[in-house]
Amino acid sequence: MISNQILQSTIDGLKGITRIDICVMDTEGKILATTIDNADKYEDAVLAFVSSPADSQSIQGYQFFKVFDEHQLEFIVLAKGDSEDVFMIGKIVSFQIQNLLVAYKERYDKDNFIKNLLLDNLLLVDIYNRAKKLHIDTEARRVVYIIETKNEKDSNALETVRSLFAGKTKDFITAVDEKNIILVKEVKSTETYEDLNKTAKVILDMLNTEAMVKVHVAYGTIVNEIKDVSRSYKEAKMALDVGKIFYSEKNVVAYNNLGIGRLIYQLPLPLCKMFIKEIFDGKSPDSFDDETLATINKFFENNLNVSESSRQLYIHRNTLVYRLDKLQKTTGLDLRVFEDAITFKIALMVVKYMRYMEQMDY
């Protein structure tokens, strides 16, 4: 349904062009939008006009018009004056509102279709039948982006994304929950994943500067058929979650670049707990003090290089060796040995995953 705000904006624009006062009422005589003072006094006349078989009528110095939506009466338009020019303006206003009804209905239908497509709520035969009716290409290359906003129902962010892709009629922007904006974007045959990443950064920068909103952007893989759009959406959702758990410093995360985080994310929690207990005998690897954790992280950042790690930590090389020896005694793992380092790194990631999943349960 068209909002009252859109109706008001439409008749304000038309009055500015024609200098004719206009009012739009519903079928019960209630004012939805108007440039006419005291238009409510015509409520009885509108109700009488609704009951009449006429599509237009001149009453009390006003031209009355009916606006239908597929033979269903939706609005009554009043144009002030009883001349032929006013009659013509009234017909134009009615025609404009009729077109708005069609456009908004088509937009709603497409939006509803895309939502059900993303959520796997459609049978395969329904996907192709409805896509054909809505004139949506079933074999275009597409990818799904998820833009997560910090605040729920952030309409400002949604409108900013819509304005960014306003000229691209083959892209669809919708929302399936309170915090996530979904962009189903058509991808040209010449575009690569590097181009997708650039698009994600443009969205990020636009929302940061225009809407003043901090967001995370994740995207799935490119699909070639409309039936696979839901797969790209699920991949984008996974990328968003994996990014929060393991790559919190990144604002843009791609499904095809998740690394080992993707594997850990798909592990069942009982298996994760068994792994931690087996390696650390029940002790959590992230229960160490801040100094030890800073040492471990810096050591990993520098590819197990003792000299470079000690330099960046501003400590003597022997001090770093002492800390690593102490850690070895506590855990039984020597981070200077590649296999032990890998085990410890995976364990840290597993614990991050376990904590994230536990928080999601609350």
Contacts in CASP RR format, 6 or more apart in sequence:
PFRMAT RR
TARGET T0000
AUTHOR 0000-0000-0000
METHOD contacts of the structure
MODEL  1
MISNQILQSTIDGLKGITRIDICVMDTEGKILATTIDNADKYEDAVLAFV
SSPADSQSIQGYQFFKVFDEHQLEFIVLAKGDSEDVFMIGKIVSFQIQNL
LVAYKERYDKDNFIKNLLLDNLLLVDIYNRAKKLHIDTEARRVVYIIETK
NEKDSNALETVRSLFAGKTKDFITAVDEKNIILVKEVKSTETYEDLNKTA
KVILDMLNTEAMVKVHVAYGTIVNEIKDVSRSYKEAKMALDVGKIFYSEK
NVVAYNNLGIGRLIYQLPLPLCKMFIKEIFDGKSPDSFDDETLATINKFF
ENNLNVSESSRQLYIHRNTLVYRLDKLQKTTGLDLRVFEDAITFKIALMV
VKYMRYMEQMDY
1 104 0 8 1.000
2 97 0 8 1.000
2 100 0 8 1.000
2 101 0 8 1.000
2 104 0 8 1.000
4 32 0 8 1.000
4 33 0 8 1.000
6 100 0 8 1.000
7 24 0 8 1.000
7 32 0 8 1.000
7 33 0 8 1.000
7 97 0 8 1.000
7 100 0 8 1.000
8 33 0 8 1.000
8 34 0 8 1.000
10 33 0 8 1.000
10 93 0 8 1.000
10 96 0 8 1.000
10 97 0 8 1.000
10 100 0 8 1.000
11 22 0 8 1.000
11 23 0 8 1.000
11 24 0 8 1.000
11 33 0 8 1.000
11 34 0 8 1.000
11 35 0 8 1.000
11 93 0 8 1.000
12 35 0 8 1.000
14 20 0 8 1.000
14 22 0 8 1.000
14 89 0 8 1.000
14 92 0 8 1.000
14 93 0 8 1.000
14 96 0 8 1.000
15 21 0 8 1.000
15 22 0 8 1.000
15 35 0 8 1.000
18 89 0 8 1.000
20 79 0 8 1.000
20 80 0 8 1.000
20 81 0 8 1.000
20 86 0 8 1.000
20 89 0 8 1.000
20 90 0 8 1.000
21 35 0 8 1.000
21 36 0 8 1.000
21 79 0 8 1.000
21 80 0 8 1.000
22 34 0 8 1.000
22 35 0 8 1.000
22 36 0 8 1.000
22 77 0 8 1.000
22 78 0 8 1.000
22 79 0 8 1.000
22 80 0 8 1.000
22 89 0 8 1.000
22 90 0 8 1.000
22 93 0 8 1.000
23 31 0 8 1.000
23 33 0 8 1.000
23 34 0 8 1.000
23 35 0 8 1.000
23 36 0 8 1.000
23 39 0 8 1.000
23 42 0 8 1.000
23 77 0 8 1.000
23 78 0 8 1.000
24 31 0 8 1.000
24 32 0 8 1.000
24 33 0 8 1.000
24 34 0 8 1.000
24 75 0 8 1.000
24 76 0 8 1.000
24 77 0 8 1.000
24 78 0 8 1.000
24 97 0 8 1.000
25 31 0 8 1.000
25 32 0 8 1.000
25 39 0 8 1.000
25 42 0 8 1.000
25 43 0 8 1.000
25 46 0 8 1.000
25 75 0 8 1.000
25 76 0 8 1.000
25 78 0 8 1.000
26 32 0 8 1.000
26 74 0 8 1.000
26 75 0 8 1.000
26 76 0 8 1.000
27 50 0 8 1.000
27 73 0 8 1.000
27 74 0 8 1.000
27 75 0 8 1.000
27 76 0 8 1.000
28 47 0 8 1.000
29 43 0 8 1.000
29 46 0 8 1.000
29 47 0 8 1.000
29 50 0 8 1.000
29 76 0 8 1.000
30 43 0 8 1.000
31 39 0 8 1.000
31 40 0 8 1.000
32 75 0 8 1.000
36 78 0 8 1.000
36 80 0 8 1.000
39 78 0 8 1.000
42 59 0 8 1.000
42 60 0 8 1.000
42 62 0 8 1.000
42 78 0 8 1.000
45 59 0 8 1.000
45 60 0 8 1.000
45 62 0 8 1.000
45 64 0 8 1.000
46 64 0 8 1.000
46 76 0 8 1.000
46 78 0 8 1.000
49 57 0 8 1.000
49 59 0 8 1.000
49 64 0 8 1.000
49 66 0 8 1.000
49 76 0 8 1.000
50 66 0 8 1.000
50 73 0 8 1.000
50 76 0 8 1.000
54 66 0 8 1.000
55 65 0 8 1.000
55 66 0 8 1.000
56 63 0 8 1.000
56 64 0 8 1.000
56 65 0 8 1.000
56 66 0 8 1.000
56 87 0 8 1.000
56 91 0 8 1.000
57 63 0 8 1.000
57 64 0 8 1.000
58 64 0 8 1.000
58 82 0 8 1.000
58 87 0 8 1.000
61 80 0 8 1.000
61 81 0 8 1.000
61 82 0 8 1.000
62 78 0 8 1.000
62 79 0 8 1.000
62 80 0 8 1.000
62 81 0 8 1.000
62 82 0 8 1.000
63 78 0 8 1.000
63 79 0 8 1.000
63 81 0 8 1.000
63 82 0 8 1.000
63 86 0 8 1.000
63 87 0 8 1.000
63 90 0 8 1.000
64 76 0 8 1.000
64 77 0 8 1.000
64 78 0 8 1.000
65 76 0 8 1.000
65 77 0 8 1.000
65 78 0 8 1.000
65 79 0 8 1.000
65 90 0 8 1.000
65 91 0 8 1.000
65 93 0 8 1.000
65 94 0 8 1.000
66 73 0 8 1.000
66 75 0 8 1.000
66 76 0 8 1.000
66 77 0 8 1.000
66 94 0 8 1.000
67 73 0 8 1.000
67 74 0 8 1.000
67 75 0 8 1.000
67 76 0 8 1.000
67 77 0 8 1.000
67 94 0 8 1.000
67 97 0 8 1.000
67 98 0 8 1.000
67 101 0 8 1.000
68 74 0 8 1.000
68 98 0 8 1.000
69 98 0 8 1.000
69 101 0 8 1.000
69 105 0 8 1.000
74 101 0 8 1.000
75 97 0 8 1.000
77 90 0 8 1.000
77 93 0 8 1.000
77 94 0 8 1.000
77 97 0 8 1.000
79 86 0 8 1.000
79 87 0 8 1.000
79 89 0 8 1.000
79 90 0 8 1.000
79 93 0 8 1.000
80 86 0 8 1.000
106 134 0 8 1.000
109 134 0 8 1.000
110 134 0 8 1.000
110 136 0 8 1.000
110 172 0 8 1.000
111 172 0 8 1.000
111 174 0 8 1.000
113 122 0 8 1.000
113 130 0 8 1.000
113 131 0 8 1.000
113 134 0 8 1.000
113 136 0 8 1.000
114 172 0 8 1.000
114 174 0 8 1.000
114 182 0 8 1.000
114 184 0 8 1.000
115 121 0 8 1.000
115 174 0 8 1.000
115 176 0 8 1.000
116 122 0 8 1.000
117 127 0 8 1.000
117 226 0 8 1.000
117 229 0 8 1.000
117 230 0 8 1.000
118 144 0 8 1.000
118 174 0 8 1.000
118 176 0 8 1.000
118 182 0 8 1.000
118 184 0 8 1.000
118 229 0 8 1.000
118 230 0 8 1.000
118 233 0 8 1.000
119 176 0 8 1.000
119 230 0 8 1.000
120 230 0 8 1.000
122 130 0 8 1.000
124 227 0 8 1.000
127 138 0 8 1.000
127 226 0 8 1.000
127 227 0 8 1.000
128 138 0 8 1.000
128 226 0 8 1.000
128 227 0 8 1.000
131 137 0 8 1.000
131 138 0 8 1.000
131 226 0 8 1.000
132 138 0 8 1.000
136 226 0 8 1.000
137 170 0 8 1.000
137 186 0 8 1.000
137 226 0 8 1.000
138 225 0 8 1.000
138 226 0 8 1.000
138 227 0 8 1.000
139 224 0 8 1.000
139 225 0 8 1.000
139 226 0 8 1.000
140 170 0 8 1.000
140 186 0 8 1.000
140 187 0 8 1.000
140 226 0 8 1.000
141 186 0 8 1.000
141 187 0 8 1.000
141 188 0 8 1.000
141 189 0 8 1.000
141 191 0 8 1.000
141 222 0 8 1.000
141 223 0 8 1.000
141 224 0 8 1.000
142 184 0 8 1.000
142 185 0 8 1.000
142 186 0 8 1.000
142 187 0 8 1.000
142 222 0 8 1.000
142 223 0 8 1.000
142 226 0 8 1.000
142 229 0 8 1.000
142 232 0 8 1.000
143 184 0 8 1.000
143 185 0 8 1.000
143 187 0 8 1.000
143 196 0 8 1.000
143 219 0 8 1.000
143 220 0 8 1.000
143 221 0 8 1.000
143 222 0 8 1.000
143 223 0 8 1.000
143 232 0 8 1.000
144 182 0 8 1.000
144 183 0 8 1.000
144 184 0 8 1.000
144 185 0 8 1.000
144 219 0 8 1.000
144 220 0 8 1.000
144 229 0 8 1.000
144 232 0 8 1.000
144 233 0 8 1.000
144 235 0 8 1.000
144 236 0 8 1.000
145 182 0 8 1.000
145 183 0 8 1.000
145 185 0 8 1.000
145 199 0 8 1.000
145 200 0 8 1.000
145 203 0 8 1.000
145 217 0 8 1.000
145 218 0 8 1.000
145 219 0 8 1.000
145 220 0 8 1.000
145 236 0 8 1.000
146 180 0 8 1.000
146 181 0 8 1.000
146 182 0 8 1.000
146 183 0 8 1.000
146 217 0 8 1.000
146 218 0 8 1.000
146 219 0 8 1.000
146 233 0 8 1.000
146 236 0 8 1.000
146 237 0 8 1.000
146 239 0 8 1.000
146 240 0 8 1.000
147 157 0 8 1.000
147 161 0 8 1.000
147 180 0 8 1.000
147 181 0 8 1.000
147 182 0 8 1.000
147 183 0 8 1.000
147 203 0 8 1.000
147 207 0 8 1.000
147 215 0 8 1.000
147 216 0 8 1.000
147 217 0 8 1.000
148 179 0 8 1.000
148 180 0 8 1.000
148 181 0 8 1.000
148 215 0 8 1.000
148 216 0 8 1.000
148 217 0 8 1.000
148 218 0 8 1.000
148 240 0 8 1.000
149 157 0 8 1.000
149 179 0 8 1.000
149 180 0 8 1.000
149 181 0 8 1.000
149 207 0 8 1.000
149 213 0 8 1.000
149 215 0 8 1.000
150 179 0 8 1.000
150 213 0 8 1.000
150 214 0 8 1.000
150 215 0 8 1.000
151 179 0 8 1.000
151 213 0 8 1.000
152 178 0 8 1.000
152 179 0 8 1.000
153 178 0 8 1.000
154 179 0 8 1.000
154 211 0 8 1.000
154 213 0 8 1.000
156 211 0 8 1.000
156 213 0 8 1.000
157 181 0 8 1.000
157 207 0 8 1.000
157 211 0 8 1.000
157 213 0 8 1.000
157 215 0 8 1.000
158 173 0 8 1.000
158 175 0 8 1.000
158 181 0 8 1.000
160 206 0 8 1.000
160 207 0 8 1.000
160 210 0 8 1.000
160 211 0 8 1.000
160 213 0 8 1.000
161 173 0 8 1.000
161 181 0 8 1.000
161 183 0 8 1.000
161 203 0 8 1.000
161 206 0 8 1.000
161 207 0 8 1.000
162 173 0 8 1.000
164 202 0 8 1.000
164 203 0 8 1.000
164 206 0 8 1.000
165 171 0 8 1.000
165 173 0 8 1.000
165 183 0 8 1.000
165 185 0 8 1.000
168 185 0 8 1.000
168 186 0 8 1.000
170 186 0 8 1.000
171 183 0 8 1.000
171 184 0 8 1.000
171 185 0 8 1.000
171 186 0 8 1.000
172 182 0 8 1.000
172 183 0 8 1.000
172 184 0 8 1.000
173 181 0 8 1.000
173 182 0 8 1.000
173 183 0 8 1.000
173 184 0 8 1.000
174 181 0 8 1.000
174 182 0 8 1.000
174 184 0 8 1.000
175 181 0 8 1.000
175 182 0 8 1.000
176 182 0 8 1.000
182 233 0 8 1.000
183 203 0 8 1.000
184 229 0 8 1.000
185 199 0 8 1.000
187 195 0 8 1.000
187 196 0 8 1.000
187 222 0 8 1.000
193 222 0 8 1.000
193 254 0 8 1.000
193 256 0 8 1.000
196 219 0 8 1.000
196 222 0 8 1.000
196 254 0 8 1.000
197 252 0 8 1.000
197 254 0 8 1.000
200 217 0 8 1.000
200 219 0 8 1.000
200 252 0 8 1.000
200 254 0 8 1.000
201 252 0 8 1.000
203 215 0 8 1.000
203 217 0 8 1.000
204 215 0 8 1.000
204 217 0 8 1.000
204 251 0 8 1.000
204 252 0 8 1.000
207 213 0 8 1.000
207 214 0 8 1.000
207 215 0 8 1.000
208 214 0 8 1.000
208 215 0 8 1.000
215 251 0 8 1.000
216 240 0 8 1.000
216 243 0 8 1.000
216 244 0 8 1.000
216 251 0 8 1.000
216 252 0 8 1.000
216 253 0 8 1.000
217 251 0 8 1.000
217 252 0 8 1.000
217 253 0 8 1.000
218 236 0 8 1.000
218 237 0 8 1.000
218 239 0 8 1.000
218 240 0 8 1.000
218 243 0 8 1.000
218 252 0 8 1.000
218 253 0 8 1.000
218 254 0 8 1.000
218 255 0 8 1.000
219 232 0 8 1.000
219 236 0 8 1.000
219 239 0 8 1.000
219 253 0 8 1.000
219 254 0 8 1.000
219 255 0 8 1.000
220 232 0 8 1.000
220 233 0 8 1.000
220 235 0 8 1.000
220 236 0 8 1.000
220 239 0 8 1.000
220 254 0 8 1.000
220 255 0 8 1.000
220 256 0 8 1.000
221 231 0 8 1.000
221 232 0 8 1.000
221 235 0 8 1.000
221 255 0 8 1.000
221 256 0 8 1.000
222 232 0 8 1.000
223 229 0 8 1.000
223 231 0 8 1.000
223 232 0 8 1.000
235 255 0 8 1.000
236 255 0 8 1.000
238 255 0 8 1.000
238 258 0 8 1.000
238 262 0 8 1.000
238 265 0 8 1.000
239 253 0 8 1.000
239 254 0 8 1.000
239 255 0 8 1.000
239 258 0 8 1.000
240 253 0 8 1.000
241 265 0 8 1.000
241 356 0 8 1.000
242 253 0 8 1.000
242 258 0 8 1.000
242 261 0 8 1.000
242 262 0 8 1.000
242 265 0 8 1.000
243 250 0 8 1.000
243 253 0 8 1.000
243 258 0 8 1.000
244 356 0 8 1.000
245 261 0 8 1.000
245 265 0 8 1.000
245 352 0 8 1.000
245 353 0 8 1.000
245 356 0 8 1.000
246 261 0 8 1.000
246 264 0 8 1.000
246 349 0 8 1.000
246 352 0 8 1.000
246 353 0 8 1.000
247 253 0 8 1.000
255 262 0 8 1.000
258 265 0 8 1.000
260 346 0 8 1.000
260 349 0 8 1.000
261 349 0 8 1.000
261 353 0 8 1.000
264 272 0 8 1.000
264 346 0 8 1.000
264 349 0 8 1.000
264 350 0 8 1.000
264 353 0 8 1.000
265 353 0 8 1.000
267 350 0 8 1.000
267 353 0 8 1.000
269 354 0 8 1.000
269 357 0 8 1.000
272 350 0 8 1.000
272 353 0 8 1.000
272 354 0 8 1.000
273 354 0 8 1.000
275 347 0 8 1.000
275 350 0 8 1.000
276 282 0 8 1.000
276 284 0 8 1.000
276 285 0 8 1.000
276 347 0 8 1.000
276 350 0 8 1.000
276 351 0 8 1.000
276 354 0 8 1.000
279 285 0 8 1.000
279 331 0 8 1.000
279 333 0 8 1.000
279 343 0 8 1.000
279 347 0 8 1.000
280 331 0 8 1.000
280 347 0 8 1.000
283 331 0 8 1.000
284 351 0 8 1.000
285 331 0 8 1.000
285 344 0 8 1.000
285 347 0 8 1.000
285 348 0 8 1.000
285 351 0 8 1.000
286 293 0 8 1.000
286 348 0 8 1.000
286 351 0 8 1.000
286 352 0 8 1.000
288 296 0 8 1.000
288 327 0 8 1.000
288 330 0 8 1.000
291 323 0 8 1.000
292 323 0 8 1.000
292 326 0 8 1.000
292 327 0 8 1.000
294 313 0 8 1.000
295 309 0 8 1.000
295 313 0 8 1.000
295 320 0 8 1.000
295 323 0 8 1.000
295 324 0 8 1.000
295 327 0 8 1.000
296 327 0 8 1.000
296 335 0 8 1.000
296 344 0 8 1.000
296 348 0 8 1.000
298 309 0 8 1.000
298 312 0 8 1.000
298 313 0 8 1.000
299 305 0 8 1.000
299 306 0 8 1.000
299 309 0 8 1.000
299 320 0 8 1.000
299 324 0 8 1.000
299 335 0 8 1.000
300 341 0 8 1.000
300 345 0 8 1.000
301 309 0 8 1.000
301 312 0 8 1.000
302 308 0 8 1.000
302 309 0 8 1.000
302 312 0 8 1.000
304 335 0 8 1.000
304 336 0 8 1.000
304 338 0 8 1.000
304 341 0 8 1.000
306 317 0 8 1.000
306 320 0 8 1.000
306 321 0 8 1.000
306 324 0 8 1.000
306 336 0 8 1.000
307 317 0 8 1.000
309 320 0 8 1.000
310 316 0 8 1.000
310 317 0 8 1.000
310 319 0 8 1.000
310 320 0 8 1.000
313 320 0 8 1.000
324 334 0 8 1.000
324 335 0 8 1.000
324 336 0 8 1.000
327 333 0 8 1.000
327 335 0 8 1.000
328 334 0 8 1.000
328 335 0 8 1.000
331 344 0 8 1.000
332 340 0 8 1.000
333 340 0 8 1.000
333 341 0 8 1.000
333 343 0 8 1.000
333 344 0 8 1.000
334 340 0 8 1.000
335 341 0 8 1.000
335 344 0 8 1.000
END
